[in-house]
Amino acid sequence: MKTWITLLFISTFMGPYAQQLEPTPVPLILDEKVTRLWAQEYIGSDLVREELEEWNQQFNHTLKVPLSIVDLGFEKDHITLTEEIPVPRQMNGKRFMRANHGTSVANLLTGPSEYRVSDQVSLMNLTRVNFQGMYGSMWRRFERDNRFPKVITNSLGWSDPKIPEIVEKADQQNILWFLAAGNDYPTPVRILEKESKAIMIGSFAPSGLTSYETQNDAKLVVLAPANEELATINGYGKEHLFGATSGATPLVAGTVINILSFLPSLNRDQTIHLIKKTAFKSVENKLGLTEMPGLLNGYKLFRVAKRIYEECHEDLECIQEKIYLEITYQFKNEQDVVKCETIKNLAPFEEEKKQLTLKDMRRLSFLGSIDQMRELSCAYRHLGYEKNSEYFAFLAEEQAPLREMERKANLAQDKSLYQISYYRYGPYYSDEYELHIKASPMNEHHKLLLLDLKKEHLSGR
C-alpha cells in the first residue's frame, strides 16, 4: 500500500507536463542556430542515460543517489518529487514570489525526461535560503533526522563566513557540495567560496567559449554548458531559457550522480580528479592557462567510471588506484569514424536515422577522436546548426581560433550586443580590435567595460 501511494504521488506531479509544455525556440546567436537541447548533447547526458538504463537492467543496479537542492524556493506543482518532502516556496519578506530560479534548477535534475540529466536521483531535501542562516538550519535538520544527502547542489552565492564551516562538515560526511561560481566577470570569485570544500562550477556558451559573465578561477573544477540558452521548466510550468552558473551547477551535479549510482564511495578528491581528467580543453587552456577549468565531458566521465567499476566493483583500494592511472582514461577507437557524407546522403524524411547517426558520431567524439569531431562538425553544419558545428570544430583544434573569435566579437559589437563570450578574449586580439570597439555603435559604458578587460582577468585575478 505504501509503495502504491508513493507511485500515485509521483505520477500526480508528472502528469501536467505533457499537456502544458511548448518548446521555446532558442534564439539565433549572431544569426547562427543551435539545437534546442544543445547542453545535454554537449555533455552526452542523453547517451549516458540510455546506456546506464540498459546496464542497470542487465546487472540489476538499483541505487538512487540522495540529493539536496539549495535555492530561493520551489513551485510544488511544477517539479517532480521522488518522495513526499516539504516544498518551500520563494518569499520576499512575508510575501510569496514565483520560484522561477529554484524550479528551473530542480527540473534539470528530476524534471521531464528531455531536460533532466540523470534518472538516478532520490530527491530527499529542498532547502529555501532567504537568509544565510538557513544553511545552518538545513544542516541541523540532517543531523536531527540522521539522514544526509550524498550530493548538494547550490546555485546561490555566499557572504556568511560560517557557511564554509558547514561545507567542511559535509565534506567530512563524504558529501559532494556543488556550488555556482558567480556571474560578475571580471570580478574575482569570492575567497570564502573558492577556499571552501565546495566543488565550484562555471558556465560555457554554445560556441565552447567561457560565458562572458562567468567568474573564473583556477579553483573552479569545470565549466558546464548553460550560458543563457539552457532549456528547462520555470515556476509557471513552462519551458524557458535559463543558464549562467546557476544552470551549469545542477548539470554537473546530475552528471556526477549518474556515476555515484554505481560508484557510491567516491569522495571529493576522486570526483574532482575524474571530472578534470575527462574534460575537454577550454579556451583558457588553449591560451596556455593550463590551471584553469576545462569543459565538462559527461559521457567520457561515465565510460571511465564504468570501466573502473567493472575492474574494481566495491574494492576501495582498487578504485583509488584506477582513478589515478593514466591508462584508465585512454580509449581506442571502438568503431570507424562516421563520415559527414553519411548524414548528407540521408533523405530529409529520415530523421530517426539522422539522430542515431549523430549519436554514434558524438560517442566517438566524446572519447577523444579528433577526426570524428571534425566530421561531426561538418554534419551539424549540413543540418543547419552552425553553433553546434562551431563547438565540435573548436574541440578538434589544439589552438584557440583567435582570428575567428575576433571577427565574431566585431560582429557582436556592430549589433550592439552585450555580454557575448567572444568579448572575454579581447586582450588576445589584434591592435585593430580596440579601434573597432571605439568606432562601434555600442554605448560608451559598454565600450569602457570591454576596453578595461585584461589578460589577468582570464586567470581570475
C-alpha positions in Angstrom: 0.0 0.0 0.0 2.8 2.4 0.9 4.5 1.8 -2.5 1.3 2.4 -4.4 0.7 5.7 -2.6 4.2 6.8 -3.5 3.8 6.0 -7.1 0.5 7.7 -7.3 2.0 10.8 -5.6 4.9 10.9 -8.1 2.6 10.5 -11.1 0.5 13.4 -9.9 3.4 15.7 -10.5 4.5 14.2 -13.8 1.1 14.4 -15.5 0.7 18.2 -16.2 3.9 18.5 -18.2 2.6 16.5 -21.2 -0.3 19.0 -21.6 1.4 22.3 -20.8 4.8 22.3 -22.3 5.5 24.1 -25.5 9.1 24.2 -26.9 10.8 27.6 -26.6 12.8 28.5 -29.7 16.4 29.0 -29.0 17.4 32.5 -30.3 19.8 32.9 -33.1 23.3 33.6 -31.8 24.9 36.0 -34.3 22.4 34.7 -36.8 23.5 31.1 -36.2 21.3 28.2 -34.9 21.9 25.8 -32.1 19.9 22.7 -31.2 17.2 23.2 -28.6 18.7 20.7 -26.1 22.3 21.6 -27.0 23.6 21.4 -23.4 22.5 17.8 -23.0 24.1 17.0 -26.4 27.4 18.7 -25.5 27.9 16.7 -22.3 26.3 13.4 -23.6 23.8 13.1 -20.8 21.2 11.6 -23.2 23.8 8.9 -24.2 24.7 8.2 -20.6 21.1 7.8 -19.5 20.4 5.3 -22.3 23.5 3.2 -21.6 23.0 3.4 -17.9 19.4 2.2 -18.1 20.4 -0.8 -20.2 23.3 -1.6 -17.9 21.2 -1.3 -14.8 18.6 -3.7 -16.2 21.3 -6.2 -17.3 23.0 -6.2 -13.9 20.1 -5.2 -11.6 21.7 -2.0 -10.4 19.0 -0.1 -8.5 20.9 2.5 -6.3 19.4 6.0 -6.3 21.6 8.9 -5.0 20.2 11.1 -2.3 20.2 14.8 -3.4 19.5 18.1 -1.6 18.8 21.2 -3.7 19.6 24.6 -2.0 17.9 27.6 -3.7 15.5 30.5 -3.3 12.4 28.4 -3.3 10.3 26.0 -5.5 6.9 25.6 -7.1 5.4 22.3 -5.9 3.1 22.0 -8.9 6.0 22.3 -11.4 8.7 20.0 -10.1 8.9 16.2 -9.8 9.3 14.7 -6.4 10.6 11.2 -5.7 9.1 11.1 -2.2 6.9 13.3 -0.1 9.1 16.1 1.2 8.3 19.7 2.1 8.5 22.1 -0.9 9.3 25.6 0.4 8.1 28.5 -1.8 10.1 31.5 -2.5 9.5 34.5 -0.3 10.3 38.2 -0.2 9.7 39.1 3.4 6.3 37.7 4.2 5.2 37.7 0.5 5.3 34.7 -1.7 7.0 35.0 -5.0 7.0 32.9 -8.1 10.0 30.5 -7.7 11.4 30.5 -11.2 15.1 30.1 -10.3 14.8 27.1 -7.9 12.2 25.4 -10.1 14.4 25.8 -13.1 17.3 24.1 -11.2 15.2 21.3 -9.9 13.8 20.4 -13.4 17.4 19.9 -14.7 17.7 17.1 -12.1 14.3 15.5 -11.7 12.1 17.2 -14.3 10.7 15.8 -17.5 12.8 13.4 -19.4 14.2 15.6 -22.1 15.5 18.2 -19.6 17.0 16.2 -16.8 20.5 14.8 -17.0 20.0 11.9 -14.6 17.4 9.2 -13.8 19.3 8.2 -10.6 18.2 10.9 -8.3 16.5 10.4 -4.9 15.4 14.0 -4.0 15.4 13.9 -0.2 15.5 17.6 0.6 14.7 21.1 -0.8 16.0 24.0 1.2 14.9 27.6 0.7 17.6 30.2 1.5 16.1 33.6 2.0 18.8 34.5 4.5 22.2 33.0 5.0 21.4 31.3 8.4 19.2 28.8 6.6 22.3 26.8 5.7 22.8 26.1 9.4 19.1 25.1 9.8 19.4 22.7 6.9 22.5 21.0 8.4 20.9 20.7 11.8 17.9 19.1 10.2 20.1 16.5 8.5 21.7 15.8 11.9 18.4 15.6 13.7 17.0 13.1 11.2 20.3 11.3 10.9 19.7 11.3 7.1 22.2 13.0 4.8 22.4 13.6 1.1 25.3 12.3 -1.0 25.1 15.4 -3.2 24.1 19.0 -2.5 23.7 21.4 -5.5 23.8 25.1 -4.5 23.3 27.8 -7.2 23.4 30.7 -4.7 26.4 32.8 -3.6 27.6 33.1 -0.1 28.6 36.1 2.1 28.5 34.5 5.6 31.9 33.1 6.7 30.1 30.4 8.7 28.9 28.6 5.6 32.3 27.1 4.7 32.3 25.5 8.2 29.0 23.8 7.2 30.6 22.7 3.9 33.5 21.3 5.8 31.2 19.2 7.9 29.5 18.0 4.7 32.9 17.0 3.3 33.7 15.1 6.5 30.5 13.1 5.8 31.7 12.4 2.2 29.0 14.7 0.8 29.8 16.4 -2.5 28.7 20.0 -2.5 28.4 21.7 -5.9 28.5 25.5 -5.9 27.9 28.1 -8.7 31.0 30.3 -9.2 29.0 33.5 -9.9 28.2 35.7 -12.8 30.0 39.0 -12.3 33.1 38.8 -14.6 35.7 40.2 -14.3 35.2 40.4 -10.6 37.2 37.5 -8.9 35.4 34.6 -7.3 34.8 35.2 -3.6 37.7 34.0 -1.4 35.4 32.3 1.1 33.8 30.3 -1.7 36.9 29.2 -3.6 38.8 28.3 -0.4 35.9 26.2 0.8 35.4 22.4 0.2 32.7 23.2 -2.3 33.1 21.9 -5.9 32.9 25.1 -7.9 31.3 25.3 -11.3 31.4 27.8 -14.2 29.4 28.1 -17.4 30.3 28.0 -21.1 28.4 29.1 -24.2 27.2 27.1 -27.3 30.4 28.2 -29.1 32.5 26.4 -26.4 33.8 29.7 -25.1 33.5 30.6 -21.4 30.3 32.5 -20.8 31.0 36.2 -20.7 29.7 36.8 -17.2 31.2 33.6 -15.6 33.6 34.3 -12.8 36.5 32.0 -13.3 39.4 30.8 -11.2 41.9 28.0 -11.0 39.9 26.7 -8.1 36.9 26.0 -10.3 36.6 22.3 -11.2 34.9 22.5 -14.6 32.7 24.6 -16.9 29.4 23.2 -18.0 27.1 24.3 -20.9 24.5 26.9 -19.8 25.1 30.5 -20.9 21.7 32.0 -21.4 20.2 29.3 -23.6 19.7 26.3 -21.3 16.2 24.9 -21.7 14.3 23.9 -18.5 10.9 24.4 -16.8 10.2 27.6 -14.9 7.9 28.4 -11.9 4.9 28.7 -14.2 5.4 25.1 -15.6 6.5 26.5 -18.9 9.7 25.8 -20.9 12.0 28.7 -20.8 15.7 29.5 -21.3 17.8 29.6 -18.1 21.5 29.4 -17.5 24.7 31.1 -16.2 26.5 29.3 -13.4 23.1 28.6 -11.8 22.2 26.3 -14.7 25.7 24.9 -15.1 25.9 23.7 -11.5 23.0 21.2 -11.5 24.2 19.8 -14.8 27.5 18.8 -13.2 25.7 17.5 -10.1 23.4 15.3 -12.2 26.3 14.1 -14.3 28.2 13.0 -11.1 25.0 11.4 -9.7 25.0 9.1 -12.7 28.3 7.6 -11.7 27.6 7.7 -8.0 24.8 5.3 -8.7 27.3 2.6 -9.2 30.4 4.1 -7.5 28.8 5.5 -4.3 32.0 5.6 -2.3 33.6 8.4 -4.4 35.0 11.2 -2.3 35.6 14.9 -3.2 39.2 14.5 -4.4 38.4 11.4 -6.5 35.4 13.1 -8.1 37.4 16.2 -8.9 40.1 14.2 -10.5 37.7 12.2 -12.6 35.9 15.4 -13.8 39.2 17.2 -14.7 40.8 14.2 -16.4 37.9 13.6 -18.7 37.2 17.3 -19.5 37.8 18.9 -22.9 40.2 21.9 -23.1 38.7 25.3 -22.6 39.8 28.4 -24.5 41.8 29.4 -21.4 43.6 26.1 -21.6 44.3 26.6 -25.3 45.7 30.0 -24.5 48.3 28.4 -22.1 46.3 28.9 -18.9 46.5 25.2 -18.1 45.4 25.5 -14.5 42.0 26.9 -15.4 39.0 24.6 -15.7 38.1 22.6 -18.8 34.7 21.8 -20.4 32.5 19.0 -18.9 32.6 15.7 -20.9 29.9 13.8 -19.1 29.9 10.8 -21.5 33.7 10.1 -21.1 33.3 10.6 -17.3 30.6 7.9 -17.3 32.7 5.5 -19.5 35.8 5.9 -17.3 33.8 5.3 -14.1 32.1 2.3 -15.7 35.5 0.9 -16.6 36.7 1.4 -13.0 33.6 -0.3 -11.6 33.9 -3.3 -13.9 37.5 -3.8 -12.8 37.1 -3.0 -9.1 33.4 -3.3 -8.1 33.5 -2.3 -4.4 37.2 -2.7 -3.8 38.1 0.8 -2.5 41.9 0.4 -2.9 41.4 -0.8 -6.5 39.1 2.2 -7.2 41.7 4.6 -5.8 44.4 3.1 -7.9 42.5 3.1 -11.1 41.3 6.7 -10.8 44.9 7.9 -10.8 46.2 5.6 -13.6 46.7 7.4 -16.9 45.6 4.3 -18.9 42.2 4.4 -17.3 41.4 7.4 -19.4 42.6 6.1 -22.8 40.1 4.7 -25.3 41.0 3.0 -28.6 38.6 3.8 -31.4 35.6 1.5 -30.9 34.4 1.9 -34.4 35.5 3.5 -37.7 35.0 7.3 -37.9 31.5 8.0 -39.2 31.8 10.4 -42.1 29.9 13.6 -42.7 28.8 12.1 -46.0 26.6 9.6 -44.1 24.4 12.4 -42.9 24.5 14.2 -46.2 23.3 11.1 -48.0 20.2 10.7 -45.8 16.9 11.9 -47.2 15.1 14.8 -45.4 12.4 12.4 -44.1 15.0 10.0 -42.5 15.1 12.0 -39.2 15.4 9.0 -37.0 18.5 7.7 -38.9 20.0 11.2 -38.7 19.6 11.3 -34.9 21.0 7.8 -34.5 24.0 8.7 -36.7 24.7 11.9 -34.7 24.6 9.8 -31.5 27.3 7.4 -32.9 29.4 10.4 -34.0 29.1 12.1 -30.6 30.1 8.9 -28.7 33.3 8.6 -30.6 34.0 12.4 -30.3 33.5 12.3 -26.6 36.0 9.5 -26.3 38.6 11.7 -28.0 38.6 11.1 -31.7 39.7 14.3 -33.4 38.8 13.0 -36.8 35.3 12.2 -35.6 34.9 15.7 -34.1 35.7 17.3 -37.5 33.2 15.0 -39.2 30.6 15.8 -36.6 31.2 19.5 -37.0 30.6 19.1 -40.7 27.4 17.1 -40.1 25.9 19.8 -37.8 26.7 22.5 -40.3 25.0 20.5 -43.1 21.9 20.2 -40.8 21.9 24.0 -40.3 23.2 24.1 -36.7 26.1 26.4 -37.0 26.8 26.8 -33.3 26.9 23.0 -32.7 29.3 22.8 -35.6 31.4 25.6 -34.2 31.7 23.8 -30.8 32.9 20.5 -32.2 35.3 22.2 -34.6 36.6 24.1 -31.5 37.2 20.8 -29.6 39.1 19.4 -32.6 41.7 22.2 -32.7 44.7 22.5 -30.3 44.9 26.3 -30.5 42.2 28.8 -29.8 40.8 30.2 -33.1 41.6 33.8 -32.2 41.1 35.4 -35.6 37.6 33.9 -36.0 36.8 34.8 -32.4 37.8 38.4 -33.0 35.7 38.5 -36.2 32.6 37.4 -34.3 33.4 39.8 -31.4 33.4 42.6 -34.0 30.0 41.4 -35.5 28.5 41.4 -32.0 29.7 45.0 -31.4 28.2 46.1 -34.7 24.9 44.7 -33.4 25.4 46.4 -30.0 25.1 43.1 -28.2 26.2 42.9 -24.6 27.8 40.1 -22.6 28.9 38.0 -25.6 31.5 35.3 -24.9 33.9 36.4 -27.7 34.4 39.7 -25.8 36.2 38.0 -22.9 39.2 37.3 -25.0 39.7 40.9 -26.3 43.2 41.2 -24.7 44.4 38.5 -27.1 43.0 40.1 -30.3 44.8 42.3 -32.8 45.5 46.0 -32.4 42.6 46.8 -34.7 40.1 45.3 -32.2 40.4 48.2 -29.8 39.8 50.6 -32.7 36.7 48.6 -33.7 35.3 48.9 -30.2 35.7 52.7 -30.2 34.0 53.0 -33.6 31.2 50.6 -32.8 27.6 51.7 -32.1 27.7 50.3 -28.5 27.1 52.8 -25.7 30.1 54.4 -24.0 29.6 52.5 -20.8 29.8 49.1 -22.6 32.8 50.3 -24.7 34.7 51.1 -21.5 33.9 47.7 -20.0 35.4 46.0 -23.0 38.4 48.2 -23.2 39.1 47.6 -19.5 39.4 43.9 -19.8 42.9 42.5 -19.2 44.6 39.1 -19.7 44.9 38.6 -16.0 41.1 38.7 -15.7 41.0 35.3 -17.6 43.0 33.8 -14.7 40.5 35.1 -12.1 42.8 37.9 -10.9 
